[in-house]
Amino acid sequence: MLKYTLCFIKCGEKILLLNRERPGWMGSWNGVGGLIEEKEKPIESAIREIWEETAISVDELDFKGVVTWKNEKGLIEGMYVFIVEVAETYIFNSPIKTEEGILDWKEMNWIFNSKNTGIVSNIPKFLSHMLESNELYEYNCIYEGCILKDISINRIRDDFINKVKEIKNKCG
Ligand SMILES: Nc1nc2c([nH]c(=O)n2[C@H]2C[C@H](O)[C@@H](COP(=O)(O)OP(=O)(O)OP(=O)(O)O)O2)c(=O)[nH]1
């Protein structure tokens, strides 16, 4: 069910985003990440994807919650979301073209501007909440096609204990 990772590499007021050239939010700015491989823990997968997609090497990430949605078959899918703060020395001149698409350091003001249509539509909603919170939440997204219709935010707490355990073990 939770098959993907999504990572936000942050440096002060900037976040590194990827505009993919192949299907999977093609044409919209998104975090980096991808499918969790067999036998990988989510955090291992996230570290690998960050390296493959940005050539940035990190060894610690903050797990910030899960984002879920219904796929075209009506089944719930989702992703583990991570944030990592890096030093200014990691900032490079951007945009740059890579094998995956275009990487660009984007200003938070741009990311959270309500008129911004260039970014995957759920990011401003869940990322702003994650940046302000020390708790773990599940962000459940209702899409119509690629259009976000609604997002419900629920704290992962006692009544979700099994889920929390699963996440903690997986992020060990
Ligand atoms: N912001 C946002 N990202 C999403 C949503 N759904 C979803 O899969 N993603 C992310 C998870 C992944 O990081 C990315 C999909 O990656 P991808 O399409 O390249 O997956 P892939 O299987 O090809 O992965 P890989 O080859 O890089 O391992 O998009 C969503 O609703 N919002």
PDBQT file of the ligand as one rigid body, heavy atoms in Angstrom, charges set to zero:
ROOT
HETATM    1  N1  LIG A 201       3.505  15.135  -4.610  1.00  0.00    +0.000 N 
HETATM    2  C1  LIG A 201       3.029  13.933  -4.913  1.00  0.00    +0.000 A 
HETATM    3  N2  LIG A 201       3.873  12.977  -5.315  1.00  0.00    +0.000 NA
HETATM    4  C2  LIG A 201       3.348  11.782  -5.614  1.00  0.00    +0.000 A 
HETATM    5  C3  LIG A 201       1.973  11.503  -5.505  1.00  0.00    +0.000 A 
HETATM    6  N3  LIG A 201       1.789  10.219  -5.911  1.00  0.00    +0.000 N 
HETATM    7  C4  LIG A 201       3.015   9.699  -6.221  1.00  0.00    +0.000 A 
HETATM    8  O1  LIG A 201       3.266   8.559  -6.614  1.00  0.00    +0.000 OA
HETATM    9  N4  LIG A 201       3.965  10.668  -6.019  1.00  0.00    +0.000 N 
HETATM   10  C5  LIG A 201       5.418  10.564  -6.110  1.00  0.00    +0.000 C 
HETATM   11  C6  LIG A 201       6.004   9.311  -5.502  1.00  0.00    +0.000 C 
HETATM   12  C7  LIG A 201       7.293   9.200  -6.263  1.00  0.00    +0.000 C 
HETATM   13  O2  LIG A 201       8.313   9.948  -5.625  1.00  0.00    +0.000 OA
HETATM   14  C8  LIG A 201       6.936   9.814  -7.602  1.00  0.00    +0.000 C 
HETATM   15  C9  LIG A 201       6.616   8.750  -8.625  1.00  0.00    +0.000 C 
HETATM   16  O3  LIG A 201       7.788   8.314  -9.037  1.00  0.00    +0.000 OA
HETATM   17  P1  LIG A 201       7.930   7.552 -10.393  1.00  0.00    +0.000 P 
HETATM   18  O4  LIG A 201       6.666   7.538 -11.171  1.00  0.00    +0.000 OA
HETATM   19  O5  LIG A 201       9.183   8.028 -10.991  1.00  0.00    +0.000 OA
HETATM   20  O6  LIG A 201       8.045   6.123  -9.805  1.00  0.00    +0.000 OA
HETATM   21  P2  LIG A 201       8.897   5.017 -10.388  1.00  0.00    +0.000 P 
HETATM   22  O7  LIG A 201       8.198   3.794 -10.050  1.00  0.00    +0.000 OA
HETATM   23  O8  LIG A 201       9.191   5.298 -11.801  1.00  0.00    +0.000 OA
HETATM   24  O9  LIG A 201      10.157   5.200  -9.456  1.00  0.00    +0.000 OA
HETATM   25  P3  LIG A 201      11.662   5.006  -9.784  1.00  0.00    +0.000 P 
HETATM   26  O10 LIG A 201      11.774   4.433 -11.167  1.00  0.00    +0.000 OA
HETATM   27  O11 LIG A 201      12.267   6.404  -9.670  1.00  0.00    +0.000 OA
HETATM   28  O12 LIG A 201      12.102   4.116  -8.687  1.00  0.00    +0.000 OA
HETATM   29  O13 LIG A 201       5.795  10.593  -7.463  1.00  0.00    +0.000 OA
HETATM   30  C10 LIG A 201       1.113  12.518  -5.077  1.00  0.00    +0.000 A 
HETATM   31  O14 LIG A 201      -0.098  12.361  -4.950  1.00  0.00    +0.000 OA
HETATM   32  N5  LIG A 201       1.692  13.722  -4.788  1.00  0.00    +0.000 N 
ENDROOT
TORSDOF 0
